Each structure stands twice: as structure tokens, then as C-alpha cells.
Amino acid sequence: MSEKPSWLRLGRLFARSVVALSLVPVVAFSAVPASAAPPRGAGSHGEADNPIAHGVPRVPLTIDGESVSADEIVRYNGRALYLVALPEAGSPGRLAAFTEPADFERLVRARGGPRRALDRSAVDARRAPQSQLEAGAAASGYSYIYEGSQFAGHAGALPAGSGYSDLTKRDMSCTLWWCTSWNDQASSAAADNANGVTLYEHIKFEGSQLFIPGGYAALDLAYYGWDNRTSSWWSW
């Protein structure tokens, strides 16, 4: 389920989740430099070793603007899709999928995201001093991923304007003899920033990707067919 609470309520949700974690604090991820940001069209090539398999969403689905049954998405297995979560107040809303990067970027812009969500130069600009950015374009806050739905379990955070390219290399939890990485572990996410967050199916910002608009809390990624699928992520 997803919703767009007020900034105050979103802050309270985060605060409650952190308190509930007790000995499992939110971990701040080290950001990759802007030069390592996802290139335009990332995810459309080089998938031979990482086959793409789409999860079936639990919300209404459109593909390239056409309403289809949720299970139609599996027809695109083996091919990257560009997804936008469109939550509504008090409900998970719907999911829009695109086969063309330009159509994806157009909707992301309309939902308050970056002007070019797949363009490396756009990310470079976001890391410029605030005075050099367009009026109202400065990002603030963090994006978050959580091990469980409803912000449960371990949590990780990234500041706006940065990304983490390989979650297989970041431990989520460890015992005396075994560590579990963050790879394919996220079940909820939130974008407590102005421009949203993108979750990627594979490391190095490859495979299919899911954009969540700024200010929204995706309380259960399974609604979008994205439970336990995140291997890299970018906080806009």
C-alpha cells in the first residue's frame, strides 16, 4: 500500500519506524560519485547474465498507456521495463509501465521527478552547488529502503542526489558465521525528498526500474510487483 502523507506525517512514520527498529538503526549508505550515475537508457542492454523476470503487480496496470491485466507484464520477461508507481491518497494506486525511455521520463517529470531520469548529465547537475540549480530544483532529504513491508526490519538511507550501485556488496545483517546482503531484500521504500527515488532490478543501475515520486511512501512493494527485487538504487 502507498500513500502521500503530509511531510509531518511522513516524518512521524520514519520516526516510528526507527524507534521500532530499536537495535536495528537506519544505515546511511555511502553515495557513489556523480560520474557513476546511471547512463541514459541504463538497463536496456547487457542482460545476458541477468535475465529479467517481471513480478505481477497487485494494482491496475498500464503498459505504454494501454490498460492491461496485471499478468500481461510477464509477456515482457527478458526485456527491461521502465515503471512508475502512481500511488493515491490512502491506497497503492496503480502502476504505469513503459517500453520506451522517453515515455518513462515524460511521466517522471510530470510526477515531480528529475527532468531526465535516465540522463547522466541530469545527475551531474543535481550535484552542482545549489546556487547553480534552477529555482525550486534543489533536492533535500533522503530516500529509504526497508527489509520488510510497512517499514519493518532493517533500513537503509541515501541522501538526495546520490546512488548505491551494488547492494550485493552491502551487508544488511550478520551472525557469527554468515552475512546477508541488501541485494533483493527491500520490501518497502519511501522518498522523503523532492524528486523521488528509482529502484533497479540489477546492480549497476541495470535491468528494469521502478520510480517512486518524492514525498510518497510505498508501504508494500509487492503491490507493484517489486518485492525483494532491488539490487541498486538512486535517490534524486
C-alpha positions in Angstrom: 0.0 0.0 0.0 1.2 3.5 -0.7 0.1 6.9 0.2 1.2 10.6 0.1 1.0 11.8 3.7 1.9 15.3 4.8 5.6 15.9 5.3 4.9 16.0 9.0 3.2 12.6 8.9 5.9 11.1 6.7 8.5 12.3 9.2 6.5 10.7 12.0 6.3 7.4 10.0 10.1 7.4 9.7 10.5 8.3 13.4 8.2 5.4 14.4 10.0 3.0 12.2 13.3 4.0 13.6 12.1 3.6 17.1 10.5 0.3 16.3 13.9 -0.9 15.0 15.5 -0.4 18.4 18.8 -2.2 17.9 18.4 -2.1 14.1 19.2 1.5 13.2 18.8 3.1 9.8 22.1 2.7 8.0 23.4 5.6 5.9 24.7 4.2 2.5 27.8 5.7 1.1 27.0 7.5 -2.1 28.6 6.9 -5.5 30.1 9.9 -7.3 28.0 11.6 -10.0 30.3 10.1 -12.7 28.9 6.7 -11.7 25.3 7.7 -12.1 23.0 5.6 -14.4 23.6 6.5 -18.1 20.7 7.3 -20.3 18.8 4.2 -21.1 20.5 2.1 -18.5 19.0 -1.3 -18.2 18.2 -1.9 -21.8 21.4 -3.8 -22.7 23.8 -6.3 -21.3 21.2 -8.6 -19.6 22.5 -11.9 -20.9 23.9 -12.9 -17.5 21.0 -11.4 -15.6 17.7 -12.4 -17.1 14.8 -10.1 -16.5 11.7 -11.6 -14.9 8.8 -9.2 -14.1 6.7 -9.5 -10.9 3.0 -9.4 -11.4 1.6 -6.3 -9.7 -1.5 -6.2 -7.4 -2.7 -2.8 -8.7 -4.2 -1.7 -12.0 -1.5 -1.8 -14.8 -0.9 0.2 -18.0 1.8 -0.7 -20.5 2.6 2.1 -22.9 -0.6 3.9 -21.9 -2.9 0.9 -22.5 -4.8 -0.7 -19.6 -4.0 -4.4 -19.4 -4.5 -7.3 -17.0 -1.7 -7.4 -14.4 -0.3 -10.8 -15.6 0.3 -9.3 -19.1 3.6 -7.9 -17.7 5.2 -11.4 -17.9 5.0 -11.2 -21.6 7.9 -8.8 -21.4 10.1 -11.1 -19.4 13.6 -10.8 -20.9 13.1 -7.2 -21.7 13.6 -4.2 -19.4 10.6 -2.1 -18.5 10.5 1.4 -17.1 7.9 1.6 -14.3 6.3 4.4 -12.4 4.4 3.8 -9.2 1.4 6.1 -9.1 0.1 5.9 -5.5 -3.0 7.7 -4.4 -4.0 9.0 -1.0 -4.7 6.1 1.2 -4.2 3.4 -1.5 -1.4 1.9 -3.6 -2.9 3.4 -6.7 -1.7 2.0 -10.0 1.4 1.1 -12.0 2.5 2.6 -15.3 5.0 0.6 -17.4 6.8 1.8 -20.5 9.0 0.1 -23.1 10.5 3.4 -24.3 12.8 5.6 -22.1 11.4 8.8 -23.4 7.8 8.0 -22.4 9.1 7.0 -18.9 11.0 10.2 -18.5 7.9 12.3 -19.6 5.8 10.8 -16.8 8.5 11.0 -14.2 8.8 14.8 -15.0 5.0 15.1 -14.7 5.2 13.5 -11.2 7.8 15.9 -9.9 10.8 13.8 -10.7 14.1 14.8 -12.4 13.8 16.4 -15.9 15.8 13.5 -17.4 15.6 10.5 -15.1 17.9 8.4 -17.4 20.4 11.1 -18.3 23.8 11.1 -16.6 24.2 14.9 -17.2 21.0 15.5 -15.2 22.5 13.7 -12.2 25.7 15.7 -12.6 23.7 18.9 -12.5 22.0 17.8 -9.3 25.4 17.6 -7.6 26.3 21.2 -8.5 26.1 23.9 -5.9 22.5 24.9 -5.1 23.1 28.4 -6.5 23.7 26.9 -9.9 20.5 24.9 -10.0 17.2 26.1 -11.4 14.8 27.8 -8.9 12.9 25.2 -7.0 15.0 22.3 -8.3 17.2 21.7 -5.3 16.7 18.3 -3.7 16.5 17.7 0.0 16.1 14.9 2.4 16.7 11.2 1.9 15.2 8.1 0.3 14.8 4.9 2.3 14.5 1.2 1.8 13.3 -1.3 4.4 13.7 -5.1 4.7 10.0 -5.6 5.4 6.7 -4.1 4.4 5.3 -1.3 6.5 8.8 0.0 7.2 9.7 -3.1 9.2 13.1 -4.7 9.8 16.4 -3.3 8.7 16.5 0.1 7.0 18.9 2.0 4.8 19.1 5.6 3.7 20.6 7.6 0.8 20.9 11.4 0.6 19.2 13.1 -2.4 21.5 13.4 -5.5 23.3 10.1 -4.9 23.1 6.4 -5.5 24.3 2.9 -4.5 25.3 0.7 -7.4 25.7 -2.7 -5.9 23.7 -3.9 -3.0 25.4 -7.3 -3.1 28.3 -5.6 -1.5 26.5 -4.1 1.4 25.7 -6.3 4.4 22.2 -6.0 5.9 22.7 -8.3 8.9 25.3 -10.7 10.1 25.5 -13.6 12.5 28.8 -15.1 13.8 29.2 -17.1 10.7 27.0 -15.6 7.9 26.1 -12.2 6.5 23.1 -11.4 4.4 23.5 -8.6 1.9 20.9 -5.9 1.0 20.5 -7.5 -2.5 16.9 -8.4 -3.3 15.8 -7.7 0.2 13.8 -4.4 0.1 10.0 -4.8 0.7 9.1 -1.2 1.3 10.6 2.2 0.3 10.0 5.9 0.7 11.1 9.1 -1.0 11.4 11.8 1.7 12.9 14.2 -0.9 11.6 16.5 -3.6 12.4 14.4 -6.6 11.8 10.7 -5.8 13.8 7.5 -5.9 14.5 4.9 -8.5 14.9 1.2 -7.6 16.8 -1.0 -10.1 16.4 -4.7 -10.7 20.1 -5.4 -11.2 23.4 -4.0 -9.9 25.0 -1.0 -11.7 21.5 0.5 -12.3 20.6 -2.1 -14.9 17.5 -4.1 -15.6 14.0 -2.9 -15.1 13.5 0.1 -12.8 10.7 1.5 -10.6 10.4 5.2 -9.9 8.6 6.3 -6.7 7.6 10.0 -6.7 9.0 12.4 -4.0 7.1 12.5 -0.8 5.5 9.1 -1.2 5.7 6.0 1.0 5.5 2.6 -0.8 4.5 0.6 2.3 4.5 -2.7 0.4 6.5 -3.0 -2.9 4.6 -6.2 -3.7 1.7 -4.1 -4.9 4.0 -3.0 -7.8 5.5 -6.5 -8.4 8.7 -5.2 -6.9 9.1 -7.1 -3.6 12.7 -8.3 -3.0 13.9 -7.1 -6.4 16.1 -4.1 -5.7 19.8 -4.5 -6.4 20.8 -0.9 -6.8 19.0 2.4 -6.2 19.2 6.2 -6.9 17.9 9.0 -4.6 17.1 12.0 -6.8 
